[in-house]
Amino acid sequence: MQRRKSANEYNFDLPKIGYSNNKFSSDFKQDLFIPLDWKLWPYEGKLLSIFIIIWCVFGLFILGSSSWWVANREMGDWSYFLKRQIAWYIPGISVFFVVFHTKIRVLLKNSKLIFYLLILLIASTIFFGETINGSSRWLILGPLKMQPSELIKPFAILEAANIFAHWNLVDKDKKIISISSFALLILLIMKQPNLSTAGLTGIFFWIMALCGGVRINNLLSIASLGVLSAYLSILRNEYQMLRIKSFINPWADPEGNGYQLIQSLVAIGSGGLFGKGYGLSMQKLQYLPIQHTDFIFAIYAEEFGLVGSFLLLGFLAIFSYLSLRISLKCRNNYTKLVAIGCATFLIGQSLIHIAVTTGSMPTTGLPLPFVSYGGNSLISSLFIAALLLRCSLESTGLIGTLDTRKIKVR
């Protein structure tokens, strides 16, 4: 008579779970915060995570220094903007961990609906948005101000990766629909008008297309069309024309259109080699307008000087290098392009912000990621940072792939 096998003799290879199992408890806590054991992370991912934390903490300190005077005078609370920025970190970090724990291929699959929804919201700002400084970028939702042109950035990265990852294999109709939607997005942002964000978005799509293998002749034609569109926008919007004139010669109207740029240059120049010291900026005493958002780098340069400014540029250079290494190590074209897109937005926006405050570009309204005050920008930047870090972890091949493990029963 054949002997019946016990359950232990079958090779089910199932995990042993028990409430007293300390290893399971520690693994569960680890999976709750990081999807892969820290020891298995690539060095780029480890360094990048440290850089993101430094960038966020550093940003809060700089924001606190640049905003306390105007917050105390206008709001009666020196920490008004700082406390609100810290409060925005609660939803921002929540978004960060959700994205960080989600496979890139899942995000790519589900990004289209949100991308087109945000395009509709951007269109609605033209008709129903609140106008601030001549631009309608915000939708008022009770006590909150929503800026769809900021929130769409990570979804633009995902949608661009979807179409450009295998450009030569995509149907012609799908190409036309995708390119038309990208062009519509840029035109709607220009219509607000928000030329700086439209320009950054156009540069982003151009770089993604270049990395995706689109022919250079087509890209040059698109670039020419983009320059022409920007030129027509400047001709139609008087305040943009005034910004161009003040950029060329701010001293022609030092008390008017050139005032902001002149005060920014005064702040940077007065910082000298080593700066005046943290918290000791003079230009933030309401000499430099909107110093805690669009011109926050000028306050930083005044307090930390030329040496501090070069350290910040070195920080951005290393961040760019790590992002490039992550892209090169990615195992498919989709994650490669996602990594490139994330670096383009974070580093490109930072460099444009610095260029504006130093008078190297016309004045725009681009914030410095993780540093300038603004909840929408912060959430978008944390979303993009999580995408980049997730690409690094998936480059190991240990997560993000289909589970093909088979269970054998004898």
C-alpha angles and dihedrals in degrees: 000000000000114000115237113239120236121236091253091062092063116088099226092147091209123161117256109233124187136157090236094051104113093187092057091048093052092045090051092052090048093050089049091064106020125025094211133043110265091233090061096051116113113246090248090059093048093050092043093054090051091048092051091052091048091048092052096046092043089050093055092051093049092045091050092051096045097044107039096088097049091040092053093047100043102028102026090235121090092205096047097114093036094054092047091050091051089049089054088057089070096068090030095058090043090056089045094057094043090054092040091057095044123090115247091232089056091051091048091051095050102036098086097074094050091044093057092041090056090048087058090049090050089052090050091055088066090062105025105019126116112253115228122172091351096306130101103212103132136077115202113226105177108290092350131085114213120201107192093185088066097042093051094062098088091044090050087056092053094045092048090051090050093057103032099042091082101012096159092054097049119105116253093239092053090049091053093048094048096045090046091052091050091049091047090052092053093046092050091051090049089050093058078053106246106141095169095057091041090052093048091048091049092050089049094053090046092053092046090051091048092052090044093060103257111160115268092229090059091046092052090051091050091047090053090050090050093052090049091050091051090049092052091047091054091050092051098045115062096198090056090051090051090052091053091050092048089049092054094047116000091173090066087077106017094164095044133027094357095049098092096049092044092052090048091053090046089053093049094044095047090055090074120183102324102015133236093282135263112311094007100102115135098194092064089066087094095284091108113050122226089005094161095058125022097017102033093121089064090060090047091051091049092052099040102028131206093321092054091047092053090048089055091049089049089051090053091046092054090045089053091049092051090049090052091049090051091051092050092051096049114115099222140029094252097061091039091059093042089056091047091049093050092051091046093056099041098041097031093052091047093052093047090050091051091045091054095050092048093050094249092120135025115274113278136170100245116134125219105253115252090359111062118076115261135105098213092052091047094052091046092049093049090049090052092045090052090051091052093048091047090053088055093053093045090053087073091065090227096105135025095042128108114273104243098166112136127211114222122205120192 
